[in-house]
Each structure stands twice: as structure tokens, then as C-alpha cells.
């Protein structure tokens, strides 16, 4: 992929490839081989306290009628904001199931976090903030990388 979305808009000049869910698909023993073939400049670590994640997931409901997903607060009527259908909780959105998923995630991710921290490529993102603040922090980081790459390319062309 030779383009990225940033707060400034589409940037075709930057070679930016997002890799989502690497920890779930790449065994840490294969990581050095992957790192050799993929030039990784930074790894974003969206960090959220486990209890916040558990609360967010436990409040998630899905509408069987239209597929819409939304959060509900305790005591709030559980009707779909899109079609008015009755919302249900997915079987795997319970606190117990989420704790297990987080244990697996930590087990698989810790080697990657250590690997990229040692190489000074891990960029922590505070995922406890609102979705808009997290988005802005990610876009801000990407805009900074785009500016650095553009500046480096400009200097190289002029020298």
C-alpha cells in the first residue's frame, strides 16, 4: 500500500502499510523474520486498562434485526438506535469471556511489545480516552511521520 489516511487527508507520497492484529497472527518466534522483510518504522500500541475494556465490551449490544452494534448503560432501555429492534448481548461479550480473551492477548502481545520497545519503535496510544481523542492522537502521530518523510525526501532531492 502506498498511501495513508491522515488528519491532513490522503497522502500518496508516504509508503505506509497498516498491519492490524499482528499479535494474533504472528507467533513471536517468527517475528525476527517478519521484521527483516517488512520495514517497520513504528508500532502503535493502543493501551487500555483491562477493567475499562471489560466494561466497554459488557455494555455492547447487537441488534439481530439490522446488525447495528451500540453500547447501553445500566438501566437504559435496550432498543436499537437504527431500527428500534430489541438489542441482545453476544455470548462472548461477558466479563468472564473478555478476561480470558485479554489473558490470551497479553500472552501473545507481550513479546511483541518488548521487541518493539527495545528497538524504540513502540508508540503508546492512550486508548482509555474517547474514540475521537484516540483517533486524533493516531492521526497526529501519522501526520508527524508524513512530515518527517516529506522533509527527508525534500532534503534528498535538493542536496
Secondary structure, DSSP 8 states (H G I E B T S, - for coil): ----EETTEE-TTS------SHHHHS-TTTHHHHHHHS----EEEEE--HHHHHHHHHTEEEETTT--EEE--TTS--B-TTT--BEE--TT-SHHHHHHHHHHHHHHHHHHHHHHHHTT-EEEEETTS-HHHHHHHHHHHHHHHHHHHHHHHHHHHH-
